[in-house]
Amino acid sequence: MEPMQDFSSHDALSLAALVRAGEVSPRELVASAIERIESHNPMLNAVVHKMYDSALTQAEGPLPEGPFKGVPFLLKDLGAWYAGEPITAGSRLFKGWIPPHDTETVKRFRRSGVIVLGKTNTPEFGLAPFTEPELHGPAFNPWDVGRTTGGSSGGSGAAVASGMVPFASASDGGGSIRVPASCCGVFGLKPTRGRVPTGPVNGEVWQGAAVEHCITRSVRDSAAMLDAIAGPDAGAPYWAEPPARPFLEEVSAAPRRLRVAFTTEPLVGHTVHSDCVSAVMSTVQLLESMGHEVVESAPPVERDEFNRAFLTMICGEINADLSDAKRLIGRVATYADVEVTTWGLYLLGSTITAGEFVTAENFLRRAGRRIGQYFETIDVLLTPTLAMPPVRTGELQAPAGEKRLLSTLGRLGAGRTLRRIGALEKAAEKIFDFIPYTPMFNVTGQPAMSLPLYWNSENLPVGVQIVGGYADEATLFNLAAQLEQALPWKDRHPPIFG
């Protein structure tokens, strides 16, 4: 069967409409996606596990009557368990491990009618805002293959931007949906904490900071997929207030005048590239021309304390994850199983007392309270998504000397020495300087999105972030649809596309 020639010009809902009308078959769509993956993946390394045979078999059989019936889809190789298919989380530790069942989110993805063709590249355990795992090698940006895709959903970002599939799953614990959306020139919305299920294995992920959704090219695909996967599952510790109407209806609803705050001052980093400032200021002008009230204002943030508390939480979580790995793989994780930075975080986690961990969490919760109060005076906040355009691959890695030191101390199990010399804090500072705007809203649990509204003089995408009030994805989708219509990005394609 011949692939569909204009496959990449459609979003997912458009493809599903063609399937329902009988104008194209699911098998034709799968064949089209496979053709594009095989063409582009050797240059981009976005897809690290292929499921072509099962996808073609599913395409021939009965499919759920969901909104995306027959549409090709990719799963991030982290968190999204698909029964019978390997998942590595970008780590040697889990190479060859096969989950026994689907996670709840994957069940809901599948019930929406999508056909999963494979798994996308991610940094080890989703720890970095760049996708360069030792296990699979780096993912490359279709706008410039020498640049980062961002992370941790970098493989998904590259796959969607290059036209392999119209959308792909993603997750976000510190910016991991929004960062690759910015780097790859696509749309990415992080839902509210508790909007999307985390079961049946987990209650919370990263103390509630992490949530799953997808990366898309159109706003309406994002809204429709959130409608499909949202809502509590059995045993959920909490859930977000349900919307007044489906999110997809917000995309076509009449716009309302909003009070928009904006800032280009870094929240937890130090400097901001002029391209990122220009992206925000051009968006400010666009919002004003659309009739919105725009004021310059920034939420209250204690930068150094926030960075320290967030890093403490991450170290504790990674220590717990590696300590708990035996339950899944049947053996104790060792230094040789993971990258040196990951092992360093594990060792640091072993030096953190229960009291220190709770103190850090209490600080983060208080920060969330203060920002919640700030949002009582505004509808949305506009910032750059990142502090710089997509950097060159490898630029955010720790220098060779620091890695050698981490390696030596890691072999010795010298967690207290690592803590004393502040080795990982130095590496974290470099990371926070790249993502000074995204982690704050994982901590607060608010929905936030990155929109591809600006390209710099090198034709690299520079995203803008818009943050909404807790449980108010509706306003974000409504505003995103206005911006998508005013400044369409649908037909702006990277050199590697379609």
N, C-alpha and C positions, 0 to 999 in steps of 0.2 A: 504494500500500500504506500502511495506517495505521501511524503510529508506535506504539511500545509505551508504554502510559500509565504504568506503574510502573518504567520503565527506570532512573531514578536511585535507586531503592530497592535495587538489586542491586549487588553487587560484580562484578568481572570474571569470576571463576570461576563465580559463580552464573549469569551470562549465558551463559557457554560451556556450562554444563550444560543450560540450556534449549535451546540450539542442538542439542546432541547428542541430546536427547530429542525433537527435532522440534517443540517447543512454540512456537518462534519462529525466524524465519529471519535470517541475517546481514543481509539487506537491510532487514528491519524494525528491527534494531538500529542500522544506519547511518542510516536515516531518523530514528530517535529522537534520535540524537546530533546530527544536522544541525539538527533542530528546536530543540534546546536551545542549540546554538551560535548560531543565528540569533536566538534570543530574548534570550540573555544577553550575547553578545559586544559589542553596541553600548554596553553599560554598563561592561563589564570590559576590553575590548581585550586579551583573553587570547590569541586566535588571530589571527596576522598573515598567514597564508597558508592558503588553503582548497584541498583536493584532493577535492572532493565527487564529481566525475564519475568519477575513477579509483576512488574508494572504492565507489561504487555498482556500477561494472563488476566490480570484484573480488568484491563480495558476491554477484553472480549466478553466478560461476564456481567452479571447484574451489579449495579452500583447504587449506593444510597442516593435518594432523591434530595440531596442537599443543594445549597446555592451554587456549589462549585463542581457539580457532577461532571466527571471526566476530565478535569483540568489537571495537568501535571504540576507537581509540587516537590519541593526538596525539604528535608528535615536537617536541622542543625545537629552536628555530631556531639551534642552535649545536652544531657537532661531529658531529651525526647526519646524514651524507650519505645522501640518497635519490635514486638515479639519475633524472635527468630533471626533478627538481623544484628550484626555487631554494632557496638557503640564504644568509642574509645575515649571520649572527652579530650581528645588531642594528646593523650598520654600513653607512654609505653606500658604503664601499669595496667591498663585495661585492654591492651591489644589482644584481640581474639575473644574477649568476653561477650557473651550473647545474653541479653535480658530475657527473662521468662515470660514477660507480659508487656502490654502497652502501658504507658503512663496515661493518666486521664486526659491530658491535653492532646496526646496523639490519637486517642480514641475519638475525641471530638473533631480533630482535623479530618480524620478518615470519614466520620459521619457526615461531614460537609460535602463529601463526594470527591475529594481530591484523590489523585493517584500518585503515590510516592515513588520517585525514580531513584533516590539516593540520599546520601548524607553530605553535609557541607563542612568545610574546613573551619577549625576553631583553635585558638591557643589553648595550651594545657589548662584544663579545668576552668576555662573562660577567665583567666586571671589578668590578661593583658588587653589594652585597647588597641592592639595590633595582632594580626593573625600570622604568626611565624613559629608554629610548633616544630620541635625537633622531629617528632614522629612523622609528620606528613609534609613538612616543608612549608614555606610561606605561600599564602594566597597573594595574587597580584591584581592590581587595580586596572579595570578595562579602559579607564581614561588615560592611564600612563602606567605601563607595566613595571616601571621602576619605583612606583609609589605604593604606600600601604593601602590596604582596603579598610583599615580600622579593625576594630574587634570589640567584643569577641565573636560577633556574628559576621565576621569578614567574608567567609565563604558564601554565605547567603547573600550579602550585599553585592559581591562580584557577580554571582550567578544571575541575580535579578537585573542588575545594571547592564549586563552583557546580552540580555534577551534569551538566556537559556530557559528560564521559566518566568511566568509573570509575577510569582511571589514565592517566598520560602520562609520556613519557620526561623525564629530568632528568639533570643532571651536577653534580658537586660538586668544586670546587678549593679552597674556603676556607669552605664551609658552604652551597653553592648548592642542595643538596637539602633540608638540614635547616632553613635559614632560611625559605624559603617554606612549608615544612610547618608551621613554628611560626606564622607570620603568618596562614596560611589555615586552620588547624585541621584538618590532615590528617596522614597518616603518611608519613614519609620516612626511608629508610635509605641511608646511604652505605656501599657495600661496602669490603672490605679492598683495599688496593693490590694490583694483580695479579689480582684475582678476575675482572674483566670485561675483555675484549680492547680494545685501542686501535688495532688495525690496520685496513686494511693500510697506511695512510699513516704513522701515528705509532708510535714505540716507547714513549715516555713522553709524557704531557701535563703541563706545569708541573712538570717534574722528578719526576714520579710522584705529585704531590699531587692531580691531578684524576682522577675516575673517573665512569663513567656508570651509571645505573640508572633508577629511576622514582619517581614520587610516586603514592601510592594512598590509598584510603579504608580498606581493610582490611589487616591484617597478612599474612593468607594470600596476598593478591594479590602483595604485595611478595616474599614467600618464593618463590612459584611462578615469578614472572618472573626472579628471580635464578637459580633452577634452570635456566631456559630459556636464559639468556645467559651463564652463568659458564663459565670454562675458557679455556685459552690458545688463541691462534690462531697461524698460521704466523709464525715470526720473533719471537715474543714474547720480550722481554729477560728476563723472569722471570714466575712466576705463583704465586698463593697455593695453599697446601696444600688439596687437595679435602676437602670435608666427609665425615664418616663415613657420612652418609645424606642424602637430599634435604632441603633447607631446609624444604620444605612439611611434611615429617613432624615437624619440630621444633615446629610450631604446635600440633599435637595431642598431643605427647609429654607424659609426666608431668613436672611441674615438679620441679626440684631446689633445695635450699636454697643461696642464694648469699651471698657476702660482698660487700656493696655499700658503696662509699665515696661520700660526697656532699660537695659544697662549693657555697656560693653566693658565694664570693669570686671576683672576675673573674680569669681567667687572664692575659689580655693587655690588658684595658681597665682602667677606673678605678672605675666605679660600677655598681650594679645596682639596678633599680627594685624596689620592694617587691612588686609583683605577681609578678615573676619569682622572688623569694625565696619567696613564698607558694606558688607552683606546685611548687617543689622540696620545701618542708616538708610539703605535703599528700601528695606522692608518698612521702616518707620514712615518714609514718604508714601509708600504704597498704602499702608494702613490709614494714614491721614486722608489720602485722596478717596478712600472708600468710606469715609465718614466716621471712623473710630476716633475716640479720644485717646491720645498718646501722651504719656508723661515719662520723664526720665526719673527712675527710682530703682533702688536695688534692695533685696531682702537682707536682713541682718545675718551675718556669718562671722564666726570666729575661726579664721582660716587655719591657724596652726593646730588648735585644739581639735577642729574637725578632722583634719588630715590624720592626726595621731589616733583619734578614736576610730576612724574608719579603718585604718591599717590594723589596729588591734582586733577589730571584729573579723577582718579577713584572715589574719594569722590564726585566730581561734578556730574559724571555720575550716581552714585547710588542715590544721592539726587534727581536728575531729574527722574530716573526710579521709585522710590517710590512715588514721588509727582505725577507722571503721571499715576500711577497704577489705579486710579479711572476711567480713561477713558476705561479701559478694564474690570475691575471687578465690577465697580459700587459703590465703597466705598473707603474711605480714608484709606491708610495703617497705621497701628499702631505698637507700640513697640512689641505687642504680636504676630504680624504676621511674624516676621523675627528673625533670630539669633542675639545675642547681638553684635557680631562684625559687622554684616551688618548694624544694627541700629546705631552703633557708627560711621560708615562711612557716613551714612545719616546725622547724626547730625554734623559731621565735615564739610560735604558739605554745610550745611546751614550757616556756619561761613565764607565760602570763598566768597570774593567779585568777581564781574565780572572782575575787573581789575586783581586780583590775578590769576583767572582762565586763562585769556588770556596771562598773563605773563608766566605762567607755560607752556601753549601750545607753546608760542613763543620759549621758551628755548628748548622744545622737537623738534621743527621744525629745530632750528639751529643745534641741535645735529645730526639730520638726514642729514643736509647739509654737516657737517664735515665728517660723515662716508661715504656719497656718494662720496666725494672727495677722501677719502682713498681708495675706491674700484676702482678708476680709475687706480690704480697701480697693482691691483691683479685681478684674476678671481673669486676665492672663498676664504672664510675664514673657517678654521677648529678650533673648540673649543670642550670642553666637552659639552654635552647637559645640565647636571646638575653639581652641585658642590659636590655631594655625591651619592652613590648608593641608591636604594629605602630604605627610612627610615621606622621605625616601625610605624604602624597605631597609630595615636594620637600624634606622636612626634612633629609635627609642629603646633599643636593646642596651643593657648595661655594658659599659666598656669592658674590653678583654681583661684588663687588670682586675676590675671588680669581680668579674666572673671567676677568675682564678682564685681570688681570695674567698669568695663564696664556696667554691668547690673544695678548697682545702679545709675550711672551717666546717663545711657540711660533712665531709668524710670523718672529721673528728667529733662530730656531734656537738659542736661548740656553740649551742644556742645562746648561752649567756654572753659569750664573747661577741657574737653577732649583734646582740642587743646593746652591749656596752659601746661598740664602735659606731653604731647607727648605720650599718651597711645598707640595710634594706630601706631605711628611711630616706637615704640619699637617692636610691633608685625610684622610690615612690614619689619623691619631689619632682623628678623628671616626668613621671607619668601624670601627676596632677597638673603640671604646667601645660600638658597637652589637652587634658579633659577637665578644666576648671569649672565647667558649668553643669555637667551631667550628674555626678554622684549625689549631690545634695538632694535631688528629687527621687532618688532611690530610697534615701533615708526617710524623707517625709512621706513617701508612698504616693505622691501626686502623679497624675498622668502628664506626660511630656512627649513632644514630637519634634522630629527634625524634618525640615522641608527644604527641597532643592531649589532655592530661589535665586541663587547667585553663582556665577562662574568667574574666576579671576582671569588675568591676562594670559595665563598659561593654559587656559581652557580646562582648569581643574575645578570641580564642584566645591562650593563652600556653603555648608548648610546653616540654617538658622533654627534655633530651638524656641518653641513656644510651650510654656508650662501652664496647665490649668489647675483649678481648685480640686481638692480631693473628690473623687468619684464623678468628676465633670468632664469625661471624655466627650460628651455631647457638644459642649462649646468648642472644643478643639476640632472635632470633625467638621462642624459647621463653618468655623473660620478657615480651616485648611481647604475646604471646598471653594470658598470665596477666593482664596489666594491662588489655588490651582487654576481657577477660571481666569483670574486677572493676569496671571503670569504663567502660562502653561509650560510644563516641562516634559510632557508626554513624548514629543517628537525630538527632544534634544538627546542625541545618542552619542556614546563614546566611540572611539575608533574601532573597538572590538564590540560588535553588536549584530544580533539578528542573523 
